Amino acid sequence: MYYNMGMIYLDHAAATPVDKRVLEAMKPYFTERFFNPSAAYLPAKEVSSDYEAAKNTIAHAIGVKGSDLIITAGATEANNLAFTSLSNKFSDEARRCSSFSERSLAPVVTGLGRSGIAPSAIMLLEREHPSCHRILYLITEHDSVRHVAERYGGEAIKVLPNGIIDLDDLKKKITDETELISVSLANNELGTVQPLAEVASIIREIKIERMKRGIKKQLLLHSDASQALNLLDINVARLGVDLLTLNAGKIYGPKGVGALYVSHDVKLKPLTLGGGQENGLRSGTENVPGVIGFAKAMELAKKHLNGNRKKYVNWRKILLTELQGYELINHKHVLDNFMVLCYNGIDAERLVFLLEEKGVYVATGAACAASKGVRSHVLEAIGLSDEQIAGSLRITLGETNDEDQIHEAVKIINEIVKNEYQRIKALSR
Amino acid sequence: MYYNMGMIYLDHAAATPVDKRVLEAMKPYFTERFFNPSAAYLPAKEVSSDYEAAKNTIAHAIGVKGSDLIITAGATEANNLAFTSLSNKFSDEARRCSSFSERSLAPVVTGLGRSGIAPSAIMLLEREHPSCHRILYLITEHDSVRHVAERYGGEAIKVLPNGIIDLDDLKKKITDETELISVSLANNELGTVQPLAEVASIIREIKIERMKRGIKKQLLLHSDASQALNLLDINVARLGVDLLTLNAGKIYGPKGVGALYVSHDVKLKPLTLGGGQENGLRSGTENVPGVIGFAKAMELAKKHLNGNRKKYVNWRKILLTELQGYELINHKHVLDNFMVLCYNGIDAERLVFLLEEKGVYVATGAACAASKGVRSHVLEAIGLSDEQIAGSLRITLGETNDEDQIHEAVKIINEIVKNEYQRIKALSR
């Protein structure tokens, strides 16, 4: 256990505590080593080189160089930044297929509490006529990919009932206009690991075929790897991606720090302008402690990857064997710490509440979706019925757990589920 | 002294260490209270309410409510976000005065190291014909305002030789097209405090006059207050601003956290899309420890404002009295901890280096400009000669200092300056 939290926390996909060793690594950069990396004197230059070294550590963990990374305030910003790789829309070519009208500029983001929010001018201006999709994205993507892709008029790629990308649907939907394909490495609600290398291989074939026909349009592969950084051995070359989103907050690093890996031949545009940090692509004084912490978290994740995976596989087996009355939603190609269990006929939100009273913390879906009371678009996409969605619990294991907790969780969950089934049975009499 | 750093740090405008009390306040939110504020269980909801309480603390310090703030990753993002308040350009009206051409989309950000950087599509698409300025900005603004304003085709307002806004120039440049005026509360290189209330009063008059003529176009006042948060008693109503940029990293809070105050009647557009946090205007899992730290830093800044100001005024007096051979560049309406001293004929960059060897840390200009070897646009704007700019040192006092250090600094600076003048004299013989 990292911290004695007096609870059994089984929601590591939503958030992880900062590892003590990570916090220790960060501390000096809040205090004695607080200097602005852009300042001219030596201690500031040392901070600057520590920052670059930390970027290198993060980069090396995925098989690239520090200069290939753009540090961001998290995965959401990195995902948004990835979409700036689209070629300039106002080229003659794009102009032909774009139908600009007042109506296409109508606000899309609505009902988010604050009155009068209009969607980004940026996004709106980039929006295209639906008949010329430049973006394809997996239908189960996180909102930070999905909403941007939709805003640009992107088209969704289907998933099979097991949550894996439908490669036939992908092939069918790639046209000569397609520039960017976004497929997460592992889904945040199901833990489903996508066959990125296969996607990359399809893309390679199409690029060769395009080249033969003299079509020069780019065709990039972006992947959000936020959920998988400490559960898979990630190597950019092996994955075959051009853009990869990383996040510290899900791997026992600090919240508010992420990065985008950018291949050398990809041109991005900054989302914000200013002092020109991160090679002009992401201005603002560097979050030095955050990046130092991110690097330490990556280092630890890499070091303990195999040990942790074995541990989770074992705990998962205990849970799946000893828990009762559930249907397993995510069978295959799933991160080792992930389980989505469906208790048919039971309201999972009620289960979350009852389990919480016994000190067990689980989720119904992604935290973002849960807080808005929106039905999970992911569970819908894999073809679950309304009743199945309503009865689905997400359990994600992690470093705050130990084996005793797993046995204890089994006991508590089984008892509560049993009581619930009895209660429902009694009600229906 | 906050930390025994074994040095005399006189560059508090570039960066400040995190106050020990701030770090203590942050710690639990890295560890035990790490939950995702969007999760459904009680401990997560408690974190969410701590986060909202922290936003309220920050907001109250400037006389507004927490719901009026959008938390960002720093001042740069907040400044960029402020510019999304521009009305949608593709209204009929804007269309009339916009001349869209391929040439106006040519990259503007160049020479920043990484090859092939193109400016944000966003910004480019928003760029207008120079003859219809919708933005006015003070010529001495920080790059994160200046570069965005320039990208939108904004026009610069002049400053007087004392660094204060030329109100006559402002009045002359406001046209019926003007929508947004950006004037920082205090300049980051000179510390010059701008008469924002006077600017606001001019704007009010113009709005009344516009109303009489039936012109409904918005006219907003944005101000970057990053540099002044712990040195002035800031109240949004008194300043008369519609948008105000705040930053934790300059007031002994953590780097990578900032906020934008947004008046109720101002409509912003998100720079990034995703989970819909911050009322849909700034998606991404909340940086809880960062915001908790920001709130603590604001609380301390407010509490010690008068005491610290008195202390700095006293130390400033000692320095200005006892230092020799300089010309004071910023005389009046300057933050209490700021001094820009010009040593005519001496290379200030050399001084920074020589002082560093004796443990005294000062700056030549803004850290960002310094690291790029670019001549300060601020010192140029107030009419300094090339020689004066080359000889200018920025000294900014702060909480790492004590009176002994000030006396020690006087001794060291005077000695080094004396030696330099002698060396130059010897060379010129």
Interface residues (C-beta under 8 A of the other chain):
Chain A: Y2 Y3 M5 M7 D11 A14 A15 T16 P17 V18 K20 L23 K27 F30 T31 E32 F34 F35 N36 P37 S38 A39 A40 Y41 L42 P43 A44 S67 T72 A73 G74 A75 T76 E77 N79 N80 T84 L86 N88 K89 F90 F100 E102 L105 V109 L112 G113 R114 G116 I117 A118 P119 S120 A121 I122 M123 L124 L125 E126 H142 D143 S144 H147 V148 R151 G249 P254 K255 G256 V257 K267 L268 K269 P270 L271 T272 L273 G274 G275 G276 Q277 N279 G280 L281 S283 G284 T285 E286 N287 V288 P289 G290 E349 V352 F353 E356 Y361 A363 T364 A367 C368 A370 S371 K372
Chain B: Y2 Y3 M5 M7 D11 A14 A15 T16 P17 V18 K20 L23 K27 F30 T31 E32 F34 F35 N36 S38 A39 A40 Y41 L42 P43 A44 S67 A73 G74 A75 T76 E77 N79 N80 T84 L86 N88 K89 F90 F100 E102 L105 V109 L112 G113 R114 G116 I117 A118 P119 S120 A121 I122 M123 L124 L125 E126 H142 D143 S144 H147 V148 R151 G249 P254 K255 G256 V257 K267 L268 K269 P270 L271 T272 L273 G274 G275 G276 Q277 N279 G280 L281 S283 G284 T285 E286 N287 V288 P289 G290 E349 V352 F353 E356 Y361 A363 T364 A367 C368 A370 S371 K372
